[in-house]
Amino acid sequence: MQWWSNVEYPPEAWEGGDFSDGFSSYPVTGHTLDCALVGIGHDATVTFLAYGDT
């Protein structure tokens, strides 16, 4: 299965394990905050979408 997200972390986050800051994201909705995760496998596609407005 392969996964895609609209959030990108810098290499330092993966090396040090600190995912609290320094990330960029690309919006997929018209809301203020959103995050999408899509997994595609042999027989299924799974999509998670979280969003909110501040």
C-alpha distance (Angstrom), angle and dihedral (degrees) to the residues before:
residue distance angle dihedral
M1 . . .
Q2 3.79 . .
W3 3.83 126.1 .
W4 3.81 131.7 -155.0
S5 3.80 130.1 -172.8
N6 3.80 136.8 -179.3
V7 3.84 91.0 -128.9
E8 3.81 123.9 86.8
Y9 3.81 124.2 -166.1
P10 3.82 123.9 -160.6
P11 3.83 118.7 -111.0
E12 3.84 90.5 -105.5
A13 3.81 90.3 64.2
W14 3.81 91.8 56.0
E15 3.80 92.4 45.0
G16 3.82 96.2 46.1
G17 3.80 100.0 30.4
D18 3.83 94.4 -126.2
F19 3.82 108.4 132.9
S20 3.83 96.6 161.5
D21 3.82 97.4 99.2
G22 3.78 145.3 7.3
F23 3.79 99.6 58.1
S24 3.78 130.4 130.7
S25 3.78 127.5 -150.5
Y26 3.76 138.8 -167.6
P27 3.83 116.3 -140.9
V28 3.78 119.8 -119.0
T29 3.82 96.9 -179.6
G30 3.80 137.5 37.0
H31 3.83 92.0 -106.7
T32 3.80 125.0 109.5
L33 3.82 93.5 -114.9
D34 3.79 127.1 23.5
C35 3.77 141.4 154.8
A36 3.79 128.6 -171.2
L37 3.79 130.7 -166.9
V38 3.79 121.3 -174.3
G39 3.80 126.6 -174.0
I40 3.78 122.7 -169.6
G41 3.79 121.2 -167.1
H42 3.77 137.9 163.7
D43 3.83 97.4 -76.4
A44 3.80 104.8 9.3
T45 3.79 147.4 46.0
V46 3.81 117.8 -152.0
T47 3.81 121.4 -165.3
F48 3.81 128.2 -171.4
L49 3.81 118.8 -172.0
A50 3.81 126.1 -179.6
Y51 3.79 123.5 179.7
G52 3.79 142.0 161.9
D53 3.79 144.1 164.8
T54 3.78 126.4 -127.4
